[in-house]
């Protein structure tokens, strides 16, 4: 999937799928780990929230590749005035 962001995304957790991000253009921060704030199950194995609390923040730029293991809370953060374009590959890690 090709993704473009000009604002923050919400918190996400995929029970059975890892995400692999390849940053094509722009910059953003990725928050991984921690906990989803007020999580809601949106589909089997898919949990969303407004944000992630805690975790580790990693700055991303063009050319970076990131693997987010299944069952890991994560959130893409985009600073005002910035954008980020990236490929997302979903990898089934468990049933």
C-alpha positions, -999 to 999 in steps of 0.1 A, spaced: 0 0 0 12 35 -7 5 59 22 7 97 24 4 117 56 3 154 63 -10 150 99 -6 125 127 -22 91 124 -40 73 152 -27 45 173 -28 10 157 -21 -26 167 -24 -56 143 -26 -89 162 -15 -111 133 3 -88 109 36 -70 110 41 -37 91 71 -29 70 75 8 61 98 21 34 100 59 36 99 74 1 98 111 8 95 136 36 99 130 73 79 118 103 83 103 137 72 67 145 61 59 180 63 21 188 56 2 220 38 17 249 0 14 251 -29 24 230 -51 51 247 -88 40 249 -84 12 223 -113 0 201 -114 -32 182 -123 -22 146 -121 -57 130 -108 -91 141 -72 -86 152 -73 -49 144 -72 -23 172 -72 15 168 -70 44 192 -65 82 192 -29 79 203 -1 58 218 11 66 253 48 58 262 69 38 238 99 47 218 101 76 193 121 72 161 127 99 135 122 87 99 134 101 66 136 91 29 153 57 25 146 44 60 130 10 64 111 0 96 97 -33 108 69 -32 133 62 -67 147 27 -79 151 9 -69 184 30 -38 187 12 -5 193 24 22 169 16 57 156 30 78 128 35 115 139 40 143 114 51 178 125 32 208 113 43 217 77 59 183 71 46 154 50 56 118 46 51 93 17 58 56 23 51 21 12 34 -2 37 38 -40 34 17 -62 56 33 -95 67 13 -122 84 33 -134 114 8 -155 133 -28 -167 131 
